[in-house]
Amino acid sequence: MKSIQQHKTNTTMTYDQSRTRDFSDFLELLAKALDISETQYNDAVERYEKLGAFLNEEGSSLAKFDPIISPQGSFALGTMIKPETDKEQYDVDLTCLLNLRKNHVTQRQLKNMVGDRLRESPVYSRILGEEKRRCWPLEYAEGTQFHMDVVPAIPDEETKTILLREHLVSEDFAKTAICITDKETWSQDLEWPRNNPKGYISWFKTRMIVRLNEMHFRVMALENKGKVEDIPEYKVKTPLQRAIQILKRHRDRRFKGDPDLKPISIIITTLAAHAYDNEDTVYGALMNLLDKMPTFIKYKNAEYRVENPVDPRENFADKWNKNPLKAKAFYGWLDMAKSDLKYLFSLEGRDKVALQGRDIFGESIIRRVMTQLGEEMRVLREGAGLGMEKGGLLISSGPTIVRPHQFSRAKLERTNVPTVRPVLSPISLVEQASALECVMPGAEIKLLSPHSFFYDPNLYQPDHKTVANLLFKKVGESSLSLVCDLNIRPSGMSREYWVRIFYMIGQRPLVFVKYPGLTYSILEPLPHFNPDNTLCLYHSSKEWGSQMYLVETIVPWASEWLWHYEIWKATGQWLGGGT
């Protein structure tokens, strides 16, 4: 038989593991909340596919050059995040590749060819914005909340050869090198700017290939898809992609007042991809990335270099060398991100996590995450998929299955409660106490006579079996009461609560939260809470009867109530259901 110390050690290990798991789940939901919606994603895909069809249609001035429209940047990498407010828009970066060579066309001509074709359409001419340095913007209606930047490009065979010969870049990456236009330099510099978005996307995927393949196969099995190509990109996000989304939101909030010092996304993405070691959780990935990202920044001859992995000649950090404050801001931001995440991880109570998370990631996004958590817990319980481990820890399955119930205001009068199955005898207090001891290590259980809730915990109390044997002979079990003080932690991210259960056979169990005190006000009363300071845990006598074990009903229901209490503190909504 395990000692009490062994029980404590095992329980602590369970909570540590649960805390890491729950916090990573929280971060996963946070990243998902940062995603553009499925509708927005499909809308963007539909629009750029229509654009490609328009450029290729019969009679098009570009059709003979086989124009190919393809996404690039964060949209293609799966690291795009939605704007913090509905007034802001997100960019969908597109490459318009024409089958031409540098000796057949100039940068200016290429740019104008694409612009002229767009003006020929009554649709695109209406939404065509002012020409930008390297692209043509298409500004869709406000309801779509995005605009597309179309970058004209041609293949770059010269760069492909140089990369293969001199820089040992894989042919899979080098073969997609392109030349783009730059109206600010084309008059002074005949050299075409280089780019390779497709090569970069391919490289990025190799950095997470283990998790990417694993998740593709998982989605294929769940959705009965025949091949990977049938799975939309937005349905598969690895911990690397999720971690980058979270870092980008943290960056946006941190540099809201200092946009000139704000680290560019390509540096964050490149360093994160280098550092990623195929961690299987978002939290694990983030902690690893924040530790290792700086090691992939080169510093030589007083110059910073963050090289393009598919064209080492390009330095993403070139502006750091012109303004060293940018480098200092980047390193400072990494330290802050690590500190903020560790602090959130250390907090006990989802309401506390939400309070601090609002400052770090924004109020609307945190509210969305907490609401999602509350709804998921309710669905899990209503689907009979909720379980409880020792100590009150709620999980998706476990040794103790949480019986169906609905939170409801209970009748306060202590009247006899009919059993669900009258043919069954009530479970004795001794049996109830033994079951509580087994599942709730460290619980203090007392059988008292005469029955009184307000006992003195400092008085010596014999073992419940001993006192029961002595008292049964004199007064019988109906004159005894069971008082159980136990500590409950509903989840790894929750605080620990001291809960007292007072129960007599034939009477409704009373559940009090002794510490920490539940906080509420007259203007914001606690939902599903009785005037006598007890918790409303079930709807009627059909949901609970004295032939049921407290540890299979009242304890997990109390744990779930406390779980929803923390969500209520975070959102102002009771999401546990009930009447």
C-alpha positions, 0 to 999 in steps of 0.5 A: 500500500502506498504511503501518504507521501507517495500519494502526495508526490504522485498527485503533484506530478499529475498536476504538473503534467496537467498544468503543462497540458492545460496551458498548451491547450489554452495556447492552442485555442489562443492561436486558433482564435487568431486564425482568420475564419474558414469563410475568410480563408475560402473567400480569399482562395476563391478570389485569387483563383478567379484572378488567375482565371481572369489573367489567363482567359482567352483574349487576355493580353497576358494569356500567352505568358501563362500567368500563374497566381500563387499565395505567398507570405503568412497566408501561404505559410499558415501563420497569418493572424487576424487584425486585433480590431474589425477596422483593420485589414489583413494582407493576402500576398500573391505572386503573378508569375509570367513566363518571360525572361529578363532580356525580353522585358524591363521591370517597368514594362512587367509592372505595367503589363499586369496593371494594364490587364487589371484595368481592363476589367470592370471589376478589378479596375474598380478595386485597384488601389494606387500602385505600390513599390512592388505590387498592385493592391486590390482593395476589396469591400470592407466586409471581407476585411482583407486586401490582396497585393499582387506582385508581378514576377518572372523566373530567375534562372540565373539565381537558380544556377548561382544558388546550386553552384555557389551556395549549395541550396537544394534544387527543390528550393532553388528552382522556384527563384523569381525576379520581382519589380521595384519602382523605387530602384529600377531607374538607377539599378538595372539589377532585378530584385530577387525573391523565392516565396515558393522555395521558402514555403517548401523550406519552412515545411521541411522544418516541421515535416514530422508534425506536419505528416502526423497531423495530415494523417490524423485529419485524413483518418478523421475526415475519411480523405483519400490523400493529403492533397484533399485536405485544405491547408487551414485545417492543419496547423503544427505547433510551430505555426501556432507558436509563430501566430502567438509570437506575432500577436505578442509583438503587435501588442508590444510595439503598438506605440513603436511601429518603427522598431517592430520586428518584421514577420519574416525574421520571426518566422525564419528564426522560429523555423530554424529553432523548432525541434518538432515539439508536439505542444504549443507551449513546448515549442514556444519555450524552445523557440524563445530560448534558441531563436537568438542562436541563429542570428549571425553577428560578424564584423559588427553586422547582424545577419539573418539569412534567407534560407533559400538564398543566403545572399539576402539578409533579412536583418539588413535594417538592423545594421542601419539602426542598431535599436531595431536589433536591441528591440528584437532581443528585448522583445524575446526576453519579454515574450518569454517572461510573459509566458512563464508568468502566465504559466505560473498563475493559478486560476483561469480567471487570473490567467485571463486577467493577465492575458488581456494585457498581453494578447488583447481583451477580445481574443482572451474572452473568446478563448475562455468562452470556448473553454467553458463551452467545451467543458459543458459539451464534454459533460453533457456528452458523458465524456467527462471524468475525474482523477484523484484530487478532483482533477477533471479530464476527458476520461478517467477513473471516475466518470462524472454522472450526468447532471444539470446545475440548478438552484436547490431547495434549501429545506433539508427534506428527505430526498427520494432515491432514483432506485428505491429498491437500493439501500442508501450507501452507509456513511462508512462506505461513503467515507472509505470511497472519499479517502480512496479517491481524495488523498489527504481528505479529512473525514469525520463522523459526528454525533450528534450531527452538527456541521459546526464542529471544532476541527481542533478537537480530537476525532477518532478514526471514522470506523472506530467512532462509527462502531461506538455510536451505531450501538447507541444512536444508529447511523441515521443520527450521524453526519459525515463532514469531509474537508478536502482540497480540489483542483479542477484543472492544472490551470486552476487554483486549489480550493478547500471544500467542505461537504456535510452529509446525512443520509436522507438529507441533501448534501451541502457543499461549502467553499471554505477557501479561497473565498468566492468573490461576487457582489450584489450587482454581480451575484454568483450563478448557481449559488444558494443563499446559505452559501452552498453550491447548486450542483444538480437539478432534482432528486432524479440526478442524485440519491443516497444510493450514490457515492458522493465521490462519484457525484457531489465531488466531481460536480463541485469540481466542475462548478469551481471550473466554471466559476473561474470561467465566469470570473474571466468572462462574466458568463456562466457557461456550465448550463443548467437552469 
